[in-house]
């Protein structure tokens, strides 16, 4: 099973390396955290960083979710619940103010550039992600002004520039939800079949 926190941490590490390569600094560029605490107040000292935060999950039904039976042990067929594929919407928010505002915009630009050059994380480019789930596609989400306003309100943004990316098809399926059904040995007797009309 995919652990979303581990996938997000792996992506954060990749982006942090790219940001440090572009402009090295003592502290981290990216922080994987909430913008606000449960009480709605700002979460700690975020000034001078890019906050990476999970904004939402969305179901991905682009591929059918039907799970075909597989021959199991003996005369059984292994049946599993249909896998669930989720898209994770990840928010990158610039928390740079005053003189640092342009620095935050530059950091967001470097994130766009990196994710444009590396739209898929696979076993070759990101072994820690590839081993967990195979290839992971990352795509930019374009919002109109109304959608951006709703997202800003939900996330507690106060005019900070942000990016929204979608992590495609995080798989949730596995042996923990598998069961075995016995094979049909014979058809029911004609007396139990519905009458023809």
C-alpha atoms as one frame of an Amber mdcrd trajectory, in Angstrom:
protein
   0.000   0.000   0.000   1.167   3.503  -0.773   1.868   5.751   2.201   1.106
   9.264   1.008   3.337  10.886   3.623   6.340   8.930   2.306   5.594   9.882
  -1.306   5.264  13.565  -0.342   8.508  13.430   1.660  10.328  11.886  -1.325
   9.072  14.605  -3.670   9.969  17.263  -1.121  13.518  15.866  -0.930  13.883
  15.891  -4.734  12.637  19.487  -4.965  14.782  20.597  -2.014  17.886  19.228
  -3.762  16.979  21.099  -6.948  16.353  24.354  -5.065  19.609  24.039  -3.113
  21.495  23.337  -6.370  20.060  26.512  -7.889  20.671  28.701  -4.857  22.296
  27.126  -1.800  21.296  28.377   1.641  21.707  27.161   5.217  18.047  26.396
   5.923  15.585  24.332   3.952  13.648  25.923   1.120  10.679  23.573   1.412
   8.673  22.640   4.478   6.108  19.825   4.353   3.541  21.199   6.781   0.169
  22.901   7.159  -0.198  26.614   6.594  -2.494  26.896   9.593  -3.060  24.966
  12.776  -6.331  23.302  13.741  -7.420  26.568  15.405  -6.967  28.486  12.118
  -3.915  30.434  13.266  -0.695  30.486  11.289   1.350  27.328  11.880   4.637
  28.404  13.422   7.346  30.411  11.740   6.937  29.803   8.021   8.508  33.071
   6.858  11.224  32.574   4.282  10.095  29.141   3.109   7.962  27.414   0.527
   5.238  25.422   2.244   4.286  22.122   0.633   0.895  20.977   1.833  -1.652
  18.354   0.820  -4.767  20.245  -0.278  -7.141  17.420  -1.263  -7.654  13.939
  -2.622  -9.725  13.213  -5.712 -10.809   9.840  -7.072  -9.223   8.904 -10.387
 -11.497   6.734 -12.511  -9.560   7.140 -15.767  -8.951   3.387 -15.824 -11.765
   1.031 -14.889 -11.627  -0.294 -11.362 -12.870  -3.809 -12.190 -10.657  -6.438
 -10.659 -10.698  -9.705 -12.614 -10.795 -12.969 -10.644  -7.585 -14.967 -10.560
  -7.301 -18.710 -10.125  -6.426 -19.368  -6.520  -5.404 -22.444  -4.573  -7.435
 -25.598  -5.206 -10.767 -24.860  -6.817 -10.980 -21.282  -5.541 -10.736 -17.991
  -7.342  -8.994 -15.075  -5.664 -11.248 -12.034  -5.570 -10.088  -8.643  -4.437
 -11.888  -5.402  -3.883 -11.460  -3.069  -6.800  -8.350  -0.936  -6.379  -8.841
   2.690  -5.475  -6.739   5.214  -7.349  -6.474   8.674  -5.836  -5.002  11.888
  -7.148  -3.354  13.996  -4.466  -3.489  17.769  -4.936  -0.371  19.371  -3.486
  -0.081  23.069  -2.781   3.233  24.966  -2.901   2.915  28.347  -1.175   5.524
  31.094  -1.076   5.820  32.439   2.463   8.309  35.180   1.638   7.335  38.727
   2.504   8.610  42.254   1.909  12.159  42.206   0.485  12.070  38.400   0.177
   8.950  38.362  -2.028  10.943  38.092  -5.270  13.018  35.271  -3.763   9.810
  33.308  -3.138   8.646  33.879  -6.704  12.031  32.644  -7.970  11.723  29.505
  -5.811   8.244  28.805  -7.215   9.679  29.275 -10.717  12.395  26.705  -9.994
   9.731  24.245  -8.757   7.771  24.701 -12.004  10.951  24.242 -14.041  11.965
  21.079 -12.156   8.520  19.462 -12.384   8.254  20.417 -16.059  11.595  18.699
 -16.726  10.697  15.707 -14.501   6.951  15.090 -14.931   7.273  11.411 -13.975
   9.042   9.907 -10.983   9.916   6.270 -11.664  12.357   3.619 -10.513  15.220
   5.243 -12.427  14.706   8.873 -11.364  13.269   8.275  -7.882  13.866   4.717
  -6.633  12.152   5.374  -3.300   8.914   6.250  -5.153   9.321   3.649  -7.909
   9.689   0.820  -5.387   6.491   1.857  -3.580   4.140   2.277  -6.524   5.834
   2.295  -9.913   5.730   5.475 -11.971   4.160   8.619 -10.502   3.035  11.357
 -12.885   2.946  14.947 -11.642   0.962  17.620 -13.467   0.257  21.307 -12.978
  -3.335  22.223 -12.123  -4.561  25.433 -13.712  -7.205  27.282 -11.690  -9.433
  30.149 -12.747  -9.803  33.110 -10.376 -12.917  31.728  -8.661 -11.247  28.346
  -8.036  -8.077  30.051  -6.816 -10.163  32.167  -4.441 -11.920  29.102  -3.016
  -8.636  27.257  -2.572  -7.036  30.305  -0.933  -9.921  30.580   1.521  -9.824
  26.876   2.346  -6.052  26.858   2.852  -5.936  30.131   4.795  -3.781  31.976
   2.271  -3.448  35.719   2.693  -2.378  36.797  -0.775   0.649  34.512  -1.011
   1.478  33.239  -4.489   1.020  29.500  -4.894   1.180  26.547  -7.273  -1.108
  23.536  -7.331   0.102  20.170  -8.629  -1.680  16.852  -8.974   0.069  13.571
  -8.154  -1.681  11.093 -10.457  -3.070   7.673  -9.573  -1.782   6.792  -6.124
  -2.815   3.117  -5.881  -4.627   1.690  -2.881  -4.981  -2.061  -3.323  -3.277
  -5.063  -1.913  -3.451  -8.483  -0.348  -4.994  -7.161   2.865  -8.350  -6.849
   1.089  -8.206 -10.135  -0.853 -10.599 -13.046  -0.279 -11.144 -16.435  -1.937
 -14.467 -17.555  -3.416 -15.084 -21.208  -4.266 -15.551 -22.156  -7.897 -19.034
 -23.087  -9.172 -19.180 -26.897  -9.400 -22.568 -27.325 -11.087 -25.558 -25.360
 -12.317 -28.654 -25.254 -10.077 -31.405 -27.792 -10.869 -34.003 -26.608 -13.407
 -36.664 -26.339 -10.686 -34.688 -23.448  -9.084 -34.157 -21.497 -12.293 -36.557
 -18.599 -13.058 -39.505 -19.518 -15.251 -39.313 -18.469 -18.894 -41.954 -15.987
 -19.958
